[in-house]
Amino acid sequence: MRTLLALGAVLAGLYTAPPAPLPERMADTGGGTQLIIAEAADARATTGTLTWWDRRDGRWVRAGSAPARFGAKGLAEGAGRRQGTNTTPTGLYRLPYAFGVRPAPAGTAYRYARVTDRSWWCQDNASRAYNRWVEGLPKDCRAAESEHLVAYRTQYAYALVIGFNYDRPVRGRGAGIFLHVDGPGATAGCVSVPRDAMRRVLAWADPDRRPHIAVGTRGGPTAITRY
């Protein structure tokens, strides 16, 4: 009996409680009751995982997950990122609205803008419309410095705008960062997921619950837990 008691004490000492859910280890989750997390192994990675979470009865519960892709040059701290570097900006961001070439998936509660032949995302640093959707290019926004959204029928079949550099755009920091459907490989700076996963995220996301997206790595200076 003494041997069993001693063994039990040793085993109890070796027990380690499982880590708290990832959102509970973050510095900030945006104050809402929904959260999307896009996490890569490190800043050089071009792939990782997207998970989406609900806060229920004071706890974060995972609602879904999918493989994710990041920029062809990995990830970079959002506050210091530069445009044209093919890096995905890390940080915690709001999700202003959704859009797509295809009709909104059933159950979509977000404001959803349909892409037309005149839809562009202005990325021209000299334009007053920098980092904004425009219907028809303004005279001060060059096509060569912008994305014609309808040209990306696969990637922009369904998308959510990530609020990086959006509310008070800083010229040269970057424009047109979205959560969208996978293309043929790594992105130019966005986060992408398989088409079915993007549809599931749009059907799940509720703007009244103020969802945010956190983008980062497992550790280091761009760790998810810093945001």
SERO-4910 file (N, C-alpha, C, O; in steps of 0.05 Angstrom, whole numbers):
BEGIN
 pado doro    nc1    nc2    nc3   cac1   cac2   cac3    cc1    cc2    cc3    oc1    oc2    oc3
  Met    A     17    -24      0      0      0      0     17     25      0     12     44    -15
  Arg    A     39     25     17     56     48     18     69     53     -9     73     75    -18
  Thr    A     76     30    -23     89     33    -49     70     46    -69     78     63    -85
  Leu    A     44     38    -68     24     49    -86     20     79    -80     17     95    -98
  Leu    A     19     86    -54     16    114    -47     40    130    -57     36    153    -67
  Ala    A     64    119    -53     87    134    -62     87    137    -93     95    159   -103
  Leu    A     79    116   -107     78    118   -136     57    139   -145     61    154   -164
  Gly    A     35    139   -131     14    159   -137     24    187   -133     18    205   -149
  Ala    A     39    192   -112     50    218   -107     70    227   -128     70    250   -137
  Val    A     86    207   -137    105    213   -159     91    221   -184     98    241   -197
  Leu    A     70    205   -192     55    210   -216     41    237   -214     39    252   -234
  Ala    A     30    244   -191     17    269   -187     36    292   -191     29    313   -202
  Gly    A     61    288   -182     81    309   -185     89    313   -214     98    335   -222
  Leu    A     87    291   -230     94    293   -258     72    304   -276     77    312   -298
  Tyr    A     47    305   -265     24    315   -281     27    344   -288     32    361   -271
  Thr    A     23    350   -313     23    378   -322     -4    384   -334    -13    371   -353
  Ala    A    -17    405   -325    -43    412   -335    -40    421   -365    -21    433   -372
  Pro    A    -60    414   -381    -59    422   -409    -59    452   -411    -72    466   -395
  Pro    A    -46    464   -432    -46    493   -434    -74    504   -439    -91    491   -450
  Ala    A    -78    528   -431   -104    542   -436   -107    545   -466    -88    547   -480
  Pro    A   -132    547   -475   -137    552   -504   -121    577   -513   -118    596   -497
  Leu    A   -112    576   -537    -94    598   -548   -106    626   -543    -91    643   -535
  Pro    A   -131    631   -548   -141    658   -544   -138    668   -515   -134    692   -510
  Glu    A   -139    650   -496   -136    657   -468   -107    664   -461   -102    676   -440
  Arg    A    -89    657   -478    -60    663   -473    -52    688   -488    -28    696   -487
  Met    A    -70    701   -503    -63    725   -518    -66    750   -501    -80    751   -482
  Ala    A    -50    770   -509    -52    796   -494    -78    810   -499    -87    824   -481
  Asp    A    -90    806   -523   -114    820   -530   -129    804   -551   -116    792   -569
  Thr    A   -155    802   -549   -170    788   -569   -190    806   -584   -207    796   -599
  Gly    A   -189    832   -579   -206    851   -593   -231    858   -578   -245    876   -587
  Gly    A   -238    845   -556   -261    852   -540   -287    839   -549   -308    844   -536
  Gly    A   -287    824   -571   -311    811   -580   -314    782   -569   -298    774   -553
  Thr    A   -334    768   -580   -338    740   -572   -333    721   -595   -341    697   -593
  Gln    A   -320    730   -616   -310    713   -637   -282    722   -644   -275    745   -642
  Leu    A   -266    702   -652   -238    708   -658   -228    688   -679   -233    664   -677
  Ile    A   -213    699   -699   -199    682   -719   -170    684   -713   -159    706   -709
  Ile    A   -156    662   -713   -127    661   -709   -113    648   -733   -120    626   -740
  Ala    A    -94    662   -745    -78    652   -767    -50    649   -756    -36    670   -752
  Glu    A    -40    625   -753    -15    620   -739      4    604   -757     -3    584   -769
  Ala    A     29    614   -759     50    600   -773     71    591   -753     73    601   -730
  Ala    A     88    572   -761    108    562   -743    129    583   -736    136    586   -713
  Asp    A    137    599   -756    156    620   -752    153    641   -774    136    637   -792
  Ala    A    168    662   -773    165    684   -792    173    678   -820    166    692   -838
  Arg    A    187    656   -824    195    648   -851    175    630   -864    177    624   -888
  Ala    A    156    620   -849    137    600   -859    117    613   -879    110    636   -877
  Thr    A    109    596   -898     88    605   -917     62    590   -913     43    594   -928
  Thr    A     62    571   -894     38    556   -888     34    555   -858     52    560   -843
  Gly    A      9    548   -850      3    546   -822    -25    537   -818    -35    521   -833
  Thr    A    -38    548   -798    -66    539   -791    -83    563   -784    -74    582   -771
  Leu    A   -108    562   -794   -128    581   -787   -148    568   -768   -158    546   -775
  Thr    A   -153    580   -745   -174    569   -727   -193    592   -721   -185    615   -720
  Trp    A   -218    585   -716   -237    606   -708   -251    596   -683   -257    573   -679
  Trp    A   -257    616   -666   -264    611   -638   -289    627   -630   -294    649   -639
  Asp    A   -305    615   -612   -327    628   -600   -322    630   -570   -311    612   -557
  Arg    A   -330    652   -558   -329    654   -529   -356    648   -517   -376    662   -522
  Arg    A   -357    626   -501   -382    616   -490   -379    612   -460   -361    599   -451
  Asp    A   -397    624   -444   -397    620   -415   -369    626   -404   -360    612   -386
  Gly    A   -357    647   -414   -331    656   -403   -307    641   -413   -285    645   -403
  Arg    A   -311    622   -432   -288    606   -442   -287    608   -473   -308    611   -486
  Trp    A   -263    605   -484   -260    604   -513   -262    575   -522   -248    558   -512
  Val    A   -279    571   -542   -283    544   -553   -278    545   -583   -288    562   -597
  Arg    A   -262    526   -592   -255    526   -621   -279    517   -637   -292    497   -632
  Ala    A   -285    533   -658   -308    527   -675   -301    514   -701   -318    502   -714
  Gly    A   -276    517   -709   -267    505   -735   -238    510   -740   -225    527   -727
  Ser    A   -227    496   -759   -199    500   -767   -194    491   -795   -210    476   -807
  Ala    A   -173    501   -807   -166    495   -835   -136    502   -840   -125    518   -826
  Pro    A   -124    489   -859    -97    496   -866    -97    524   -878   -115    532   -893
  Ala    A    -76    540   -873    -74    567   -883    -48    571   -898    -28    558   -894
  Arg    A    -48    591   -916    -24    600   -930    -19    629   -924    -37    645   -918
  Phe    A      7    636   -924     15    664   -919     32    674   -942     33    662   -963
  Gly    A     44    697   -938     59    710   -959     83    693   -969     94    677   -954
  Ala    A     90    697   -994    113    682  -1005    139    687   -991    157    670   -992
  Lys    A    141    709   -977    165    716   -962    160    714   -932    175    725   -916
  Gly    A    139    699   -924    134    695   -896    117    717   -883    100    728   -896
  Leu    A    123    722   -858    107    742   -842    126    764   -832    150    759   -828
  Ala    A    114    788   -827    130    810   -817    112    826   -798     88    828   -801
  Glu    A    125    837   -777    110    854   -758     95    876   -773    106    891   -789
  Gly    A     69    877   -768     51    895   -783     60    924   -781     58    939   -801
  Ala    A     69    933   -758     76    961   -754    100    970   -770    103    994   -776
  Gly    A    117    951   -778    140    958   -794    141    947   -822    161    950   -836
  Arg    A    119    934   -830    118    921   -856    120    942   -878    111    965   -875
  Arg    A    131    934   -901    133    952   -924    118    940   -948    118    915   -951
  Gln    A    105    956   -963     89    947   -986    108    934  -1007    130    943  -1011
  Gly    A     97    914  -1020    112    900  -1041    132    880  -1032    148    870  -1048
  Thr    A    132    873  -1006    151    854   -995    141    825   -995    156    807   -988
  Asn    A    116    821  -1003    104    794  -1004    104    781   -976    107    756   -974
  Thr    A    102    797   -955    100    787   -928     72    791   -917     59    811   -924
  Thr    A     63    773   -900     37    776   -887     41    792   -861     57    784   -845
  Pro    A     26    814   -857     30    830   -833     18    816   -808     -5    807   -808
  Thr    A     34    815   -787     25    803   -762     11    825   -745     16    849   -749
  Gly    A     -6    816   -727    -20    835   -710    -49    826   -705    -57    805   -714
  Leu    A    -64    843   -692    -92    838   -686   -108    859   -701   -103    883   -698
  Tyr    A   -127    850   -718   -141    869   -736   -171    863   -736   -180    840   -732
  Arg    A   -186    884   -740   -215    881   -743   -220    871   -772   -203    871   -789
  Leu    A   -245    864   -777   -253    854   -803   -276    872   -814   -299    866   -807
  Pro    A   -270    893   -829   -290    913   -837   -314    902   -852   -337    908   -845
  Tyr    A   -310    885   -873   -332    875   -888   -322    852   -906   -298    847   -908
  Ala    A   -341    838   -918   -335    815   -936   -341    823   -965   -355    842   -970
  Phe    A   -329    808   -983   -335    812  -1011   -330    787  -1027   -319    767  -1017
  Gly    A   -338    787  -1052   -333    764  -1068   -342    766  -1097   -361    781  -1103
  Val    A   -330    750  -1114   -339    747  -1142   -365    731  -1142   -383    736  -1158
  Arg    A   -366    711  -1124   -390    694  -1122   -410    706  -1102   -402    722  -1085
  Pro    A   -435    698  -1103   -455    707  -1083   -446    698  -1055   -433    678  -1052
  Ala    A   -455    713  -1035   -448    707  -1008   -459    679  -1000   -481    672  -1008
  Pro    A   -443    663   -986   -452    637   -977   -476    639   -959   -480    660   -945
  Ala    A   -493    619   -959   -517    619   -942   -509    624   -913   -490    612   -903
  Gly    A   -523    641   -899   -518    647   -871   -499    670   -867   -494    677   -843
  Thr    A   -488    682   -888   -469    704   -884   -484    728   -872   -503    738   -883
  Ala    A   -473    738   -849   -485    761   -836   -470    786   -841   -480    808   -838
  Tyr    A   -445    784   -849   -429    808   -855   -439    823   -879   -451    811   -897
  Arg    A   -435    849   -879   -440    865   -904   -422    853   -926   -398    850   -922
  Tyr    A   -435    847   -949   -421    832   -969   -423    847   -996   -445    851  -1006
  Ala    A   -400    855  -1006   -399    870  -1031   -393    851  -1054   -373    836  -1053
  Arg    A   -409    852  -1075   -404    835  -1099   -385    849  -1117   -387    873  -1123
  Val    A   -365    834  -1126   -346    844  -1145   -358    847  -1173   -372    830  -1182
  Thr    A   -353    870  -1186   -362    875  -1213   -337    879  -1231   -314    878  -1221
  Asp    A   -342    883  -1256   -320    888  -1275   -306    915  -1269   -284    919  -1279
  Arg    A   -319    932  -1254   -308    958  -1247   -295    960  -1219   -287    981  -1211
  Ser    A   -294    937  -1206   -284    936  -1178   -254    934  -1177   -242    916  -1189
  Trp    A   -241    953  -1164   -212    953  -1160   -206    957  -1131   -222    968  -1116
  Trp    A   -182    948  -1122   -171    956  -1096   -147    973  -1102   -127    964  -1113
  Cys    A   -149    999  -1095   -128   1018  -1101   -105   1014  -1082   -108   1016  -1058
  Gln    A    -81   1010  -1094    -57   1006  -1078    -36   1027  -1086    -12   1024  -1079
  Asp    A    -44   1048  -1100    -27   1069  -1109    -22   1088  -1085    -40   1101  -1076
  Asn    A      3   1090  -1077     10   1107  -1054      4   1137  -1059      1   1152  -1040
  Ala    A      3   1144  -1084     -3   1173  -1090    -32   1179  -1091    -40   1203  -1095
  Ser    A    -50   1159  -1088    -78   1164  -1091    -92   1170  -1065    -85   1160  -1044
  Arg    A   -113   1186  -1067   -130   1192  -1043   -146   1167  -1036   -156   1165  -1014
  Ala    A   -148   1148  -1055   -164   1123  -1050   -146   1100  -1041   -154   1077  -1042
  Tyr    A   -122   1107  -1032   -103   1086  -1024   -115   1067  -1003   -127   1075   -983
  Asn    A   -112   1041  -1008   -122   1019   -992   -152   1020   -988   -163   1017   -966
  Arg    A   -166   1025  -1011   -195   1025  -1011   -206   1011  -1036   -193   1012  -1057
  Trp    A   -229   1000  -1033   -245    990  -1056   -256   1014  -1071   -265   1033  -1059
  Val    A   -254   1013  -1097   -265   1033  -1114   -280   1020  -1137   -272    999  -1148
  Glu    A   -302   1032  -1145   -317   1023  -1169   -309   1042  -1191   -320   1064  -1193
  Gly    A   -292   1033  -1208   -280   1051  -1228   -256   1064  -1217   -257   1076  -1195
  Leu    A   -233   1063  -1230   -209   1075  -1220   -210   1105  -1220   -216   1117  -1240
  Pro    A   -204   1118  -1197   -201   1147  -1197   -177   1155  -1215   -160   1139  -1220
  Lys    A   -177   1180  -1223   -156   1189  -1241   -128   1188  -1228   -108   1185  -1241
  Asp    A   -128   1190  -1201   -102   1191  -1187    -93   1163  -1178    -74   1160  -1163
  Cys    A   -107   1142  -1187   -100   1114  -1179    -93   1098  -1204   -111   1092  -1220
  Arg    A    -68   1091  -1207    -59   1077  -1231    -66   1048  -1230    -63   1035  -1209
  Ala    A    -75   1037  -1252    -83   1009  -1254    -59    991  -1248    -62    970  -1236
  Ala    A    -35    999  -1256    -11    983  -1252     -4    981  -1222     11    963  -1214
  Glu    A    -16    998  -1206    -10    999  -1177    -35    990  -1161    -37    995  -1137
  Ser    A    -53    975  -1174    -78    967  -1162    -86    939  -1170    -74    928  -1188
  Glu    A   -106    927  -1156   -116    901  -1163   -143    903  -1175   -161    915  -1164
  His    A   -146    892  -1199   -172    889  -1212   -185    864  -1200   -178    842  -1208
  Leu    A   -203    867  -1181   -212    845  -1165   -224    822  -1181   -220    799  -1174
  Val    A   -238    828  -1202   -251    807  -1218   -231    789  -1232   -238    767  -1241
  Ala    A   -206    798  -1234   -185    783  -1247   -176    759  -1230   -163    741  -1239
  Tyr    A   -184    759  -1205   -177    738  -1186   -202    722  -1178   -209    722  -1154
  Arg    A   -214    710  -1197   -240    696  -1193   -237    673  -1173   -256    668  -1158
  Thr    A   -215    660  -1173   -211    638  -1153   -207    648  -1125   -221    641  -1107
  Gln    A   -186    665  -1123   -179    675  -1096   -201    692  -1084   -206    691  -1060
  Tyr    A   -214    709  -1100   -233    728  -1089   -262    718  -1094   -281    734  -1095
  Ala    A   -265    692  -1097   -292    681  -1098   -306    689  -1072   -330    696  -1073
  Tyr    A   -292    688  -1050   -302    696  -1024   -279    708  -1008   -256    697  -1009
  Ala    A   -283    730   -994   -261    742   -979   -272    760   -957   -295    769   -957
  Leu    A   -255    764   -937   -259    783   -915   -237    803   -916   -213    796   -917
  Val    A   -243    829   -914   -223    849   -912   -210    849   -885   -224    849   -864
  Ile    A   -184    847   -884   -169    849   -858   -161    878   -855   -151    891   -873
  Gly    A   -167    889   -831   -164    917   -827   -136    927   -822   -131    946   -807
  Phe    A   -116    914   -835    -89    923   -834    -85    949   -849    -93    951   -873
  Asn    A    -73    969   -836    -68    995   -849    -93   1007   -861    -91   1020   -882
  Tyr    A   -115   1003   -849   -141   1010   -862   -153   1035   -851   -161   1053   -866
  Asp    A   -155   1038   -825   -169   1061   -813   -154   1087   -818   -167   1107   -825
  Arg    A   -128   1087   -814   -111   1111   -820    -87   1101   -837    -66   1098   -826
  Pro    A    -92   1098   -863    -71   1086   -879    -44   1101   -879    -44   1125   -882
  Val    A    -23   1086   -875      4   1097   -877     15   1090   -904     18   1066   -910
  Arg    A     22   1109   -920     32   1104   -947     58   1087   -946     76   1092   -930
  Gly    A     58   1067   -963     82   1050   -964     81   1026   -946     99   1009   -947
  Arg    A     62   1025   -928     61   1003   -909     47    978   -921     54    956   -914
  Gly    A     28    983   -939     15    960   -952    -15    964   -954    -27    978   -938
  Ala    A    -26    951   -975    -55    954   -981    -65    928   -991    -51    911  -1002
  Gly    A    -91    924   -988   -104    900   -999    -97    874   -986    -88    855   -999
  Ile    A    -99    874   -959    -94    849   -944   -120    836   -936   -137    849   -922
  Phe    A   -125    812   -946   -150    798   -942   -147    770   -931   -125    759   -932
  Leu    A   -168    759   -921   -171    730   -917   -188    720   -940   -211    728   -943
  His    A   -176    703   -957   -190    695   -981   -185    666   -988   -172    651   -973
  Val    A   -195    657  -1010   -193    629  -1019   -165    624  -1030   -153    642  -1042
  Asp    A   -155    600  -1026   -129    593  -1037   -127    597  -1067   -145    592  -1082
  Gly    A   -103    606  -1075    -96    605  -1103    -77    582  -1108    -78    562  -1093
  Pro    A    -59    584  -1128    -41    562  -1134    -18    559  -1114     -5    538  -1115
  Gly    A    -12    578  -1097     10    576  -1079      9    597  -1057    -13    605  -1049
  Ala    A     32    605  -1047     33    625  -1026     21    651  -1037     18    655  -1061
  Thr    A     15    669  -1018      1    694  -1026     21    717  -1029     45    713  -1025
  Ala    A     11    740  -1037     28    764  -1039     28    780  -1012     39    801  -1011
  Gly    A     15    768   -992     14    781   -965    -11    776   -950    -13    782   -927
  Cys    A    -31    764   -964    -56    758   -951    -54    732   -936    -33    719   -936
  Val    A    -76    724   -923    -80    697   -912   -101    683   -929   -122    694   -935
  Ser    A    -95    658   -937   -114    644   -953   -119    616   -942   -103    605   -928
  Val    A   -143    606   -948   -152    580   -938   -168    566   -961   -175    579   -980
  Pro    A   -173    540   -959   -189    526   -979   -216    539   -982   -227    551   -963
  Arg    A   -228    536  -1005   -254    548  -1012   -275    541   -992   -290    558   -982
  Asp    A   -277    515   -985   -298    507   -966   -295    520   -939   -314    528   -926
  Ala    A   -269    522   -930   -264    535   -904   -272    564   -905   -283    575   -885
  Met    A   -267    578   -927   -275    606   -929   -305    609   -928   -315    628   -915
  Arg    A   -319    591   -940   -349    592   -939   -358    587   -910   -377    600   -901
  Arg    A   -345    569   -896   -353    563   -868   -347    587   -850   -364    593   -832
  Val    A   -325    600   -854   -319    624   -838   -339    646   -842   -348    658   -823
  Leu    A   -347    650   -867   -367    671   -873   -394    664   -861   -408    682   -851
  Ala    A   -402    639   -861   -427    631   -850   -427    633   -819   -448    636   -806
  Trp    A   -403    631   -808   -400    631   -778   -397    660   -767   -408    666   -746
  Ala    A   -382    677   -781   -375    703   -771   -400    721   -767   -417    723   -785
  Asp    A   -402    733   -744   -425    751   -738   -414    778   -730   -402    781   -709
  Pro    A   -419    799   -746   -408    825   -740   -417    836   -713   -403    852   -701
  Asp    A   -441    828   -704   -451    837   -678   -434    826   -655   -435    837   -633
  Arg    A   -418    806   -661   -401    794   -640   -372    804   -642   -354    794   -628
  Arg    A   -368    823   -659   -342    838   -663   -318    819   -666   -299    821   -651
  Pro    A   -319    802   -686   -295    785   -690   -271    800   -700   -274    820   -714
  His    A   -248    792   -692   -222    802   -701   -206    779   -712   -213    755   -708
  Ile    A   -185    785   -726   -166    765   -735   -138    771   -723   -129    794   -725
  Ala    A   -126    751   -711    -98    753   -701    -80    737   -720    -86    714   -725
  Val    A    -59    750   -729    -40    737   -747    -13    737   -734     -4    758   -724
  Gly    A      0    714   -732     26    713   -719     39    685   -720     30    668   -735
  Thr    A     59    682   -703     75    657   -702     72    644   -675     62    655   -656
  Arg    A     83    620   -673     82    605   -648     99    618   -626     93    616   -602
  Gly    A    121    631   -634    139    643   -615    154    666   -627    149    673   -650
  Gly    A    172    677   -612    189    699   -622    175    726   -621    154    729   -609
  Pro    A    187    746   -634    176    774   -632    149    777   -646    135    797   -641
  Thr    A    141    758   -664    115    760   -677     96    739   -666     77    731   -681
  Ala    A    100    730   -642     83    709   -630     54    718   -627     49    741   -620
  Ile    A     36    700   -633      7    705   -630      1    715   -602    -16    733   -598
  Thr    A     14    704   -582      8    712   -554     15    740   -547      8    750   -526
  Arg    A     30    754   -565     37    782   -560     13    801   -567     12    823   -558
  Tyr    A     -5    791   -583    -26    808   -594    -52    806   -578    -71    820   -584
***
